[in-house]
Amino acid sequence: MAEATHPVELTVNGIPHTLAVPARRLLADSLRHDLGLTGTHLGCEHGVCGACTVLLDGEPVRSCLLFTVTVDGQEVTTMEGCRAADGGLGPVQRAFRECHGLQCGFCTPGFVTTVTAYLRDNPDPTAEEAREAIGGNLCRCTGYQNIVASVQRAAEILRAEARRAPRGDDRARDERGGAEAKPAPRAEAS
Amino acid sequence: MTIAPARPAAPAQETTSGPFGASIPRREDLRLAAGDGRYLDDIGHQALAAAFLRSPHAHARVRDIDVSGALEVDGLVAVYTYEDLDGRVAEPLPLLIPHPSLHAPRTAYPLANGIVRHVGEPVVMVVARDRYLAEDAVDRVIVDWEPLPAVVGLPAAFEARHAVHADVPDNVAAHMVQTVGDAPAAIGAAPYTMDLTLEIERSASMPLEGKGVLARWDADDRSLRVYSSTQTSTSVRFALAAKLDLPVDRVEVVTPDVGGGFGVKIVHPWPEEVLVAWAALRLGREVKWVEDRREHFISSAHERGQLHTVKVGFDADGHILGLDVRFLHDNGAYIPYGIIVPIISSTQLLGPYKLGAYRVEFHSMYTNTVIVTPYRGAGRPHGVFVMERVMDALADRLGLDRAEVRRRNMIGPDEMPYDQGMIFQDGRPLIYDTGDFPETLRRALAMVDWSGFQAVRDAARAEGRRVGIGVAAYVEGTGVGPYEGAHVRVDTTGDVVVATGLTTQGQGHETAFAQIAAQELGVPVERVKVTTGDTRRFKYGVGTFASRAAVMSGNAVAAAAGKVRAKALRIAAQALGADLTELVLSDGEIAVRGFGPDGPRIALATVAVLANPLRYAFDEEAKRATQFAGPPSDGPPVPEGEEPGLEATGWYSPIRTTFANGAHAVIVETDPETAEIRILRYCVVHDCGRMINPMIVEGQVHGGVAQGVGGALYERMVYDPDGQLLNASFMDFLMPYASEVPHIEIDHLASPSPLNPLGVKGIGEAGLIPGHAVIASAVEDAEGFRIDRMPISPSELFDLRRRHAAGEVPPLHRSSKEGREDIG
């Protein structure tokens, strides 16, 4: 018997999508395989490692623990949505590169999305706070030291960008919105 | 293929400028940090999905398999059992590293042939439209099992009341003895002797990305392309060609971005690699399998389980006169990777020390558990744990400072090269090339303020806190052979394209190898593009393991780039009408020395054009290489001894391994009530020769230390007596989060290796190696009784405290005295 599918509307990185998915399809699989957004990674499929973390209406969630049908009508931001408007590295991603905060890069999307949400509410964390902020994500390569540094560096970059923006926070938010509005190359291809 | 012998040349010129040695940001991060990497499951979205029915029993006979239920699943494409396998696919998987001491090697079949020998062994393969449906089908297969007695744990294996393999009744796969001098006699004659029993439990590599395979059979072209998340694409290619009976030229293996390896992905061909490729060929469809986390726990590989009994003889000054080590190594149900891990344990146990005499004997034992193959450190953490526990124990026995005892037994820098008189894992003599071990130790002690710790201890004690300090030293053989190669080409755009056979799992090879090529060719790093692990680009190679990539492929890239440089200069000399000795190559162009900015010069890109004499121009630049473009010449367009193209292949094959070394020192605090263990300081001094990119080196150390901390305090594979792995999830197998890994302080020494032209040594595993040893040393110091088993959890420490209070665990000698003579 063929599996029944359900229509789901969701906005991913600013782009609206309509999908028809089986009830049991995981959000992570929909993002990766239905929409081709492979920046989201699956490390454990039981919600512990955090590699699959995406932002759902701005808040970090584990996309391996959510059924796609349960996020109908919501907004999702993935690793691709954390890029700069020109498709290059976004502020948090740039900080990870500058601080050698990634090695194999598999866990990195979960860290970048988590840190993006964290810095929105905590723009100037201490090293201790930065370590706490990433406390729910596993990395097997880096020993976390350079990820902690990346969080602080990302905060620095974001604060500098906010200062450069003439209308302060509003402008910075516009820029981030702009980044989301521009589809990632792979999203276009899918 | 010709391989130049390793020339013990003077190390390459020390440069103060140039990309070699610079902490430049990684090239690969432009892709990986953008979420634009291509890992195994990021490709082949249209492929059929494979899933496996795996044994729920540790040891059982398969009486019958009923697949009829699976046939009802919509989207099912195929179901395979052992009976369906044909040709060499139906044979056992290869024994990768045969050894004369491995007298009873047994390897698994790709799908169980009548008997399963560990929980997780694949029994049935299902192929369906997607993974959800494939797992539905797996759930509907019914197997009639006849459970057999399981052998779990080293004591049970050695006791051999039951056998894992019916034709190996004593469960012994291998037995090996190595001796240097007469250790039993030396111990017998020694003024002091001591016995220790030391144990390390199982852990695992546990990369965040599991294994995975994607296979495409092109029936029209009669060719197979396999993508695998492996540490060796070149060897997978040969293995698959052999298994599938295909000409090797019709098989290509590509390693995409890999989400960590740490050793587990060097094993090959995995059952799934063979079966996915076989099914793709059989079905004429693209087939993919991506390992899930539970599968990784129960069907990939573990490491570390060893039980050591040690006898040591020493004199009143703490010199070791004789050391006799016997150990049991748990190799799991099969032994495809041979006995590399226990061989490394036996040999690297010696560390930076010279002993009067040494005897080591091990038995490698079959158990009904997941196979054991190298995990970062690969036998070294166990060996170092044993030796460093011995050092602490005899220092305590004699009332000497623990660091001083180490120093007294150390090989001095004036004794290099030092021959330990044993045979190492590469079949070559265990000869240390360079290093200043006492200086490494001295720096670690200075960093942690070893001599000032008594005051710290007293202050803590006054506050009711318990702190302890520990130290451990190690030597690591890195860059084992047999060889690696590299191809370097300068494109007509001026870009430099580098390819090497070995693979990458996050070590930054795209950057480090680019730095080497850029240095040699005088071009900016940004102009160098590096490909690893793609047999379409480079067919020969060995793999990424044993901290060997920088040493092996690094030197091969340097060799190839050196040839390209020489060729570019020859062509430029002719084009500029200059003498070779007058030419300078820098910033992507070759100029004649002494003429200043307006002098004669030619861009490397133009040299690349001229290097390939053309009949047909394909663009503006190419016109310069056509037959009517230049001055007439009498000689052949491609001079004798030259080849077209500005490119070359280089090889590096060392006479033996190069040895890195290091020392770690830590301070821990143990909670007097809960027995929680907290690391207050973690200090690392290491020496990996010349560094290509210090930022990457430190990143490797950080990651290694984190895994060392995990192995010492948190990670263990817990099997019940029936062979069920009780903690096969990230919920229950405790890998360190950021909250468990301390801030790591690092100091570098750089003793160049004379064995390779770049003077480099490996760094991949170093950070992990002394982890168990140094943390045991510090916890023991804090608690005042001996720690002889790792990892140690708070509940185990709590239990040891109770037994200590009850008089069952004796105190350290130094704890029973007033004052602590140990800290000097």
Interface residues (C-beta under 8 A of the other chain):
Chain A: M1 A2 E3 P22 R24 R25 R32 H33 G36 T38 G39 T40 H41 L42 G43 C44 E45 H46 V48 C49 A51 T78 M79 E80 C82 R83 G87 G88 L89 Q93 R94 F96 R97 E98 H100 L102 Q103 C104 G105 F106 C107 T108 P109 V112 R131 E132 I134 G135 G136 N137 L138 C139 R140 C141 T142 G143 Y144 Q145 N146 I147 V148 R186
Chain B: P25 R26 E28 D29 L30 L32 A33 A34 G35 D36 G37 R38 Y39 D41 D42 H45 D74 Y132 L133 M206 P207 L208 E209 D257 V258 G259 G260 F262 D292 R293 Q505 G506 Q507 G508 M695 I696 E698 G699 V701 H702 G703 G704 V705 A706 Q707 S729 F730 M731 M735 Y737 A738 S739 V741 H743 I744 G767
